[in-house]
Amino acid sequence: MSHDFLQPLTGSFACPAAENPTVAMIEAAFRHHGLPWRYINCEVAPEDLGAAVAGARAMGWRGFNCSIPHKVAVIDHLDGLGDSARIIGAVNTIVARDGKLIGENTDGKGFVRALRQICDPAGHRAVVLGAGGAARAVAVELALAGVTHLTIVNRSAARGETLARLITEKTPAEAVYHPWDGTFAIPAGTGIVVNATSVGLYPDVEATPDIDHDSLQPDMVVADGIHNPPRTRLLQAAQARGCRTADGLGMLVGQGVIGLKYWTGIDADAEVMRQALLDLDL
């Protein structure tokens, strides 16, 4: 009987790396689908990123994730970019294809995948709270998924206007910036509301973005990018108003499903991955 002791390798490069639960989710999927693959979580300092990517190449890794602070810097060490990664200007998933390392961005793709379980974003108007890296990825993917109009709500005008301009110039959608100076009321006719800020993230679980909850209508879908805790104050308020909701855990799982498809070609069981994260009791 023949043995094969060479396990295909994937993993993550981040700094800090210890808080990232992705390894539990991905390895659960590998086990469930009977794949002898491994996912190795690595602490990589910014000055060591080039060496880490060279090492992954040399060791034949099938791909890896990049988290903060490497999502932009890693681009210099890759051979090419996927379409949305090029527009977003950041990469979180690297895929080995025909001997080349290609950068993709699943931050927004995972979000759209989770959203599609509830509604088709095409034809809707959306409000995105925030204008950082997560907001940028989500806004670009929403635009590519057919959202017609985006309102970017952000404290910093420079970042908000930059993101609105990116959407209008590089995607089929149009976007406007709205200053976040005081409590923001969601405009009537909005179909999708997204919190892409870190407000409400553990340990500050009582915090909630400064929006007028009375402006949330039952026909709106409210999504929160925060996965810890999954049921944020914002989502509780939205549910109380009769809105359908999507949580950050679903987005994290969505990213994992898409990453696994890129690396292995399989359609991973999302429920197994979600349960692995729930079992961590974050």
Kinemage of the C-alpha trace (Angstrom):
@kinemage 1
@onewidth
@group {chain A} dominant
@subgroup {mainchain}
@vectorlist {calphas} color= white
{ca met a 1} P 0.000 0.000 0.000
{ca ser a 2} L 1.366 3.405 -0.929
{ca his a 3} L 1.606 6.314 1.483
{ca asp a 4} L 1.691 9.997 0.625
{ca phe a 5} L 3.033 12.037 3.501
{ca leu a 6} L 3.190 15.342 1.588
{ca gln a 7} L 0.283 17.521 2.692
{ca pro a 8} L -0.750 20.492 0.520
{ca leu a 9} L -0.121 23.670 2.513
{ca thr a 10} L -2.143 26.852 2.918
{ca gly a 11} L -2.084 29.392 5.733
{ca ser a 12} L -2.140 32.986 6.821
{ca phe a 13} L 0.423 35.765 7.221
{ca ala a 14} L -0.582 38.462 9.708
{ca cys a 15} L 0.703 40.603 12.553
{ca pro a 16} L -0.797 40.013 15.075
{ca ala a 17} L -1.864 36.481 14.097
{ca ala a 18} L -3.059 34.867 17.342
{ca glu a 19} L -6.590 36.351 17.345
{ca asn a 20} L -7.504 35.149 13.855
{ca pro a 21} L -10.016 32.233 14.030
{ca thr a 22} L -9.785 31.410 10.295
{ca val a 23} L -7.526 28.395 10.907
{ca ala a 24} L -10.266 26.634 12.931
{ca met a 25} L -12.827 27.203 10.186
{ca ile a 26} L -10.601 26.137 7.278
{ca glu a 27} L -9.167 23.051 8.991
{ca ala a 28} L -12.703 21.940 9.959
{ca ala a 29} L -13.629 22.100 6.265
{ca phe a 30} L -10.507 20.154 5.232
{ca arg a 31} L -11.393 17.394 7.737
{ca his a 32} L -15.068 17.324 6.778
{ca his a 33} L -14.257 16.934 3.083
{ca gly a 34} L -11.484 14.371 3.692
{ca leu a 35} L -8.714 16.596 2.337
{ca pro a 36} L -5.239 15.985 3.820
{ca trp a 37} L -4.492 19.719 3.543
{ca arg a 38} L -3.141 21.975 6.317
{ca tyr a 39} L -3.707 25.652 7.168
{ca ile a 40} L -0.823 27.221 9.079
{ca asn a 41} L -1.304 30.512 10.906
{ca cys a 42} L 1.941 32.530 10.834
{ca glu a 43} L 2.999 35.703 12.618
{ca val a 44} L 4.873 37.690 9.958
{ca ala a 45} L 6.338 41.120 10.706
{ca pro a 46} L 5.994 43.748 7.947
{ca glu a 47} L 9.735 43.721 7.167
{ca asp a 48} L 9.622 39.910 6.720
{ca leu a 49} L 6.663 39.759 4.332
{ca gly a 50} L 8.756 39.422 1.151
{ca ala a 51} L 10.748 36.576 2.686
{ca ala a 52} L 7.533 34.854 3.855
{ca val a 53} L 6.003 34.982 0.358
{ca ala a 54} L 9.285 33.722 -1.145
{ca gly a 55} L 9.200 30.896 1.406
{ca ala a 56} L 5.622 29.968 0.494
{ca arg a 57} L 6.697 29.854 -3.179
{ca ala a 58} L 9.756 27.734 -2.375
{ca met a 59} L 7.703 25.301 -0.269
{ca gly a 60} L 4.991 24.957 -2.898
{ca trp a 61} L 2.139 26.369 -0.799
{ca arg a 62} L -1.194 26.207 -2.692
{ca gly a 63} L -2.159 29.613 -1.388
{ca phe a 64} L -2.455 31.743 1.715
{ca asn a 65} L -4.372 34.562 3.325
{ca cys a 66} L -2.938 37.953 4.186
{ca ser a 67} L -4.427 39.992 6.972
{ca ile a 68} L -3.553 43.312 8.621
{ca pro a 69} L -1.037 44.897 7.946
{ca his a 70} L -0.082 43.040 4.744
{ca lys a 71} L -3.111 43.422 2.437
{ca val a 72} L -1.602 46.180 0.304
{ca ala a 73} L 2.132 45.510 0.782
{ca val a 74} L 1.801 41.905 -0.429
{ca ile a 75} L 0.860 43.084 -3.937
{ca asp a 76} L 4.523 43.922 -4.675
{ca his a 77} L 5.437 40.259 -4.126
{ca leu a 78} L 2.767 38.710 -6.392
{ca asp a 79} L 2.579 37.898 -10.103
{ca gly a 80} L -0.903 39.246 -10.796
{ca leu a 81} L -4.266 40.331 -9.379
{ca gly a 82} L -7.899 39.313 -9.806
{ca asp a 83} L -10.358 41.932 -11.100
{ca ser a 84} L -11.870 43.112 -7.839
{ca ala a 85} L -8.525 42.989 -5.993
{ca arg a 86} L -7.160 45.350 -8.657
{ca ile a 87} L -10.020 47.825 -8.120
{ca ile a 88} L -9.933 47.547 -4.313
{ca gly a 89} L -6.146 47.856 -4.265
{ca ala a 90} L -5.829 45.216 -1.542
{ca val a 91} L -5.449 41.435 -1.361
{ca asn a 92} L -6.435 38.976 1.363
{ca thr a 93} L -6.272 35.648 -0.499
{ca ile a 94} L -3.373 34.447 -2.637
{ca val a 95} L -3.811 31.533 -5.032
{ca ala a 96} L -1.093 29.508 -6.749
{ca arg a 97} L -2.159 29.172 -10.400
{ca asp a 98} L 0.172 27.599 -12.982
{ca gly a 99} L 3.266 28.477 -10.972
{ca lys a 100} L 2.169 32.059 -10.412
{ca leu a 101} L 0.882 33.689 -7.238
{ca ile a 102} L -2.327 35.612 -7.968
{ca gly a 103} L -3.879 38.004 -5.431
{ca glu a 104} L -7.633 37.951 -4.880
{ca asn a 105} L -9.812 39.807 -2.395
{ca thr a 106} L -12.574 37.816 -0.678
{ca asp a 107} L -13.425 40.455 1.973
{ca gly a 108} L -16.298 41.855 -0.065
{ca lys a 109} L -17.017 38.595 -1.939
{ca gly a 110} L -17.684 36.796 1.360
{ca phe a 111} L -20.000 39.606 2.330
{ca val a 112} L -21.949 39.415 -0.946
{ca arg a 113} L -22.156 35.617 -0.649
{ca ala a 114} L -23.714 35.962 2.824
{ca leu a 115} L -26.039 38.699 1.572
{ca arg a 116} L -27.241 36.557 -1.367
{ca gln a 117} L -28.658 34.032 1.137
{ca ile a 118} L -31.149 36.792 1.990
{ca cys a 119} L -31.550 38.941 -1.125
{ca asp a 120} L -30.134 39.534 -4.595
{ca pro a 121} L -28.273 42.851 -4.343
{ca ala a 122} L -28.848 43.694 -8.036
{ca gly a 123} L -30.963 46.807 -8.575
{ca his a 124} L -30.855 47.945 -4.942
{ca arg a 125} L -29.568 51.158 -3.423
{ca ala a 126} L -27.129 50.663 -0.538
{ca val a 127} L -25.741 52.619 2.398
{ca val a 128} L -22.227 51.695 3.546
{ca leu a 129} L -21.124 52.918 6.980
{ca gly a 130} L -17.369 53.443 6.989
{ca ala a 131} L -14.716 53.951 4.315
{ca gly a 132} L -11.785 51.814 5.498
{ca gly a 133} L -10.434 48.638 3.910
{ca ala a 134} L -13.481 46.511 4.695
{ca ala a 135} L -15.876 49.198 3.444
{ca arg a 136} L -13.868 49.544 0.244
{ca ala a 137} L -14.009 45.802 -0.467
{ca val a 138} L -17.715 45.580 0.348
{ca ala a 139} L -18.620 48.663 -1.720
{ca val a 140} L -16.716 47.431 -4.787
{ca glu a 141} L -18.270 43.942 -4.637
{ca leu a 142} L -21.768 45.375 -4.119
{ca ala a 143} L -21.247 47.561 -7.186
{ca leu a 144} L -19.980 44.599 -9.235
{ca ala a 145} L -23.000 42.564 -8.006
{ca gly a 146} L -25.392 45.113 -9.513
{ca val a 147} L -26.165 47.601 -6.721
{ca thr a 148} L -27.054 50.775 -8.625
{ca his a 149} L -26.274 53.477 -6.068
{ca leu a 150} L -24.142 53.613 -2.930
{ca thr a 151} L -24.074 56.232 -0.189
{ca ile a 152} L -20.756 56.165 1.677
{ca val a 153} L -21.195 57.520 5.214
{ca asn a 154} L -17.917 58.357 6.970
{ca arg a 155} L -16.427 60.784 9.475
{ca ser a 156} L -13.335 61.530 7.383
{ca ala a 157} L -14.369 63.344 4.211
{ca ala a 158} L -11.098 62.537 2.429
{ca arg a 159} L -11.527 58.769 2.757
{ca gly a 160} L -15.272 58.891 2.091
{ca glu a 161} L -14.904 60.962 -1.082
{ca thr a 162} L -12.023 58.788 -2.317
{ca leu a 163} L -14.145 55.628 -1.982
{ca ala a 164} L -17.206 57.225 -3.626
{ca arg a 165} L -15.030 58.368 -6.533
{ca leu a 166} L -13.468 54.893 -6.890
{ca ile a 167} L -16.926 53.283 -7.147
{ca thr a 168} L -18.215 55.847 -9.644
{ca glu a 169} L -15.098 55.687 -11.862
{ca lys a 170} L -14.173 51.981 -11.726
{ca thr a 171} L -17.523 50.143 -11.435
{ca pro a 172} L -20.945 50.284 -13.141
{ca ala a 173} L -22.525 51.829 -10.015
{ca glu a 174} L -22.561 55.433 -8.872
{ca ala a 175} L -21.693 56.536 -5.361
{ca val a 176} L -21.887 59.668 -3.228
{ca tyr a 177} L -20.173 60.587 0.021
{ca his a 178} L -22.264 61.730 2.985
{ca pro a 179} L -20.526 63.270 6.023
{ca trp a 180} L -21.164 61.451 9.318
{ca asp a 181} L -21.591 64.435 11.612
{ca gly a 182} L -24.246 63.410 14.108
{ca thr a 183} L -26.898 60.692 13.909
{ca phe a 184} L -27.350 59.493 10.325
{ca ala a 185} L -30.857 58.719 9.054
{ca ile a 186} L -31.001 55.942 6.436
{ca pro a 187} L -32.619 57.457 3.309
{ca ala a 188} L -36.007 56.088 2.247
{ca gly a 189} L -35.672 53.717 -0.701
{ca thr a 190} L -32.481 52.116 0.634
{ca gly a 191} L -32.467 48.322 0.169
{ca ile a 192} L -29.224 47.348 1.913
{ca val a 193} L -27.499 48.882 4.954
{ca val a 194} L -23.970 47.739 5.834
{ca asn a 195} L -21.892 48.430 8.924
{ca ala a 196} L -18.301 48.259 7.663
{ca thr a 197} L -16.871 50.054 10.717
{ca ser a 198} L -15.396 48.373 13.800
{ca val a 199} L -18.045 49.933 16.073
{ca gly a 200} L -19.586 47.175 18.214
{ca leu a 201} L -16.589 44.847 18.040
{ca tyr a 202} L -15.543 42.966 21.184
{ca pro a 203} L -14.824 44.137 23.862
{ca asp a 204} L -16.900 47.260 23.128
{ca val a 205} L -20.052 45.203 22.518
{ca glu a 206} L -22.511 47.827 23.781
{ca ala a 207} L -21.389 50.356 21.157
{ca thr a 208} L -23.444 50.756 18.005
{ca pro a 209} L -22.982 52.964 14.909
{ca asp a 210} L -24.614 56.379 15.254
{ca ile a 211} L -27.619 55.915 12.986
{ca asp a 212} L -31.300 56.664 13.574
{ca his a 213} L -32.862 53.251 14.272
{ca asp a 214} L -36.305 54.671 13.463
{ca ser a 215} L -35.116 55.181 9.866
{ca leu a 216} L -34.689 51.402 9.458
{ca gln a 217} L -37.664 50.051 7.490
{ca pro a 218} L -38.838 46.412 7.449
{ca asp a 219} L -38.031 46.029 3.724
{ca met a 220} L -34.339 46.827 4.335
{ca val a 221} L -31.615 44.213 4.747
{ca val a 222} L -29.130 45.200 7.460
{ca ala a 223} L -25.687 43.578 7.444
{ca asp a 224} L -22.927 43.909 10.034
{ca gly a 225} L -19.328 42.988 9.251
{ca ile a 226} L -18.548 42.338 12.923
{ca his a 227} L -18.242 38.617 13.734
{ca asn a 228} L -17.457 38.941 17.440
{ca pro a 229} L -20.142 39.110 18.718
{ca pro a 230} L -22.262 37.970 15.731
{ca arg a 231} L -25.472 39.457 17.168
{ca thr a 232} L -24.460 43.095 17.519
{ca arg a 233} L -26.576 45.859 19.014
{ca leu a 234} L -27.169 47.117 15.457
{ca leu a 235} L -28.555 43.756 14.282
{ca gln a 236} L -30.739 43.461 17.401
{ca ala a 237} L -32.197 46.907 16.671
{ca ala a 238} L -32.721 46.008 12.994
{ca gln a 239} L -34.491 42.754 13.896
{ca ala a 240} L -36.739 44.643 16.310
{ca arg a 241} L -37.713 46.917 13.385
{ca gly a 242} L -38.598 43.875 11.230
{ca cys a 243} L -35.500 44.004 8.996
{ca arg a 244} L -33.799 40.889 7.675
{ca thr a 245} L -30.183 40.694 8.820
{ca ala a 246} L -26.820 39.190 7.847
{ca asp a 247} L -24.086 38.798 10.468
{ca gly a 248} L -20.314 39.024 10.298
{ca leu a 249} L -19.947 35.306 10.977
{ca gly a 250} L -21.732 34.625 7.688
{ca met a 251} L -19.293 36.951 5.919
{ca leu a 252} L -16.265 35.250 7.491
{ca val a 253} L -17.648 31.852 6.446
{ca gly a 254} L -18.359 33.240 2.967
{ca gln a 255} L -14.721 34.302 2.644
{ca gly a 256} L -13.629 30.827 3.721
{ca val a 257} L -15.889 29.078 1.221
{ca ile a 258} L -14.576 31.259 -1.617
{ca gly a 259} L -10.934 30.845 -0.522
{ca leu a 260} L -11.337 27.049 -0.380
{ca lys a 261} L -12.877 27.069 -3.851
{ca tyr a 262} L -9.856 29.032 -5.149
{ca trp a 263} L -7.339 26.685 -3.490
{ca thr a 264} L -8.946 23.237 -3.714
{ca gly a 265} L -11.690 23.553 -6.320
{ca ile a 266} L -14.294 22.133 -3.908
{ca asp a 267} L -17.544 23.719 -2.751
{ca ala a 268} L -17.028 23.554 0.982
{ca asp a 269} L -19.880 22.996 3.434
{ca ala a 270} L -20.584 26.456 4.871
{ca glu a 271} L -22.518 25.060 7.858
{ca val a 272} L -19.524 22.978 8.992
{ca met a 273} L -17.373 26.117 8.849
{ca arg a 274} L -19.902 28.276 10.676
{ca gln a 275} L -20.249 25.628 13.393
{ca ala a 276} L -16.442 25.484 13.816
{ca leu a 277} L -16.484 29.231 14.531
{ca leu a 278} L -19.492 28.959 16.857
{ca asp a 279} L -17.749 26.151 18.765
{ca leu a 280} L -14.910 28.575 19.571
{ca asp a 281} L -17.465 30.559 21.578
{ca leu a 282} L -15.848 33.848 20.529
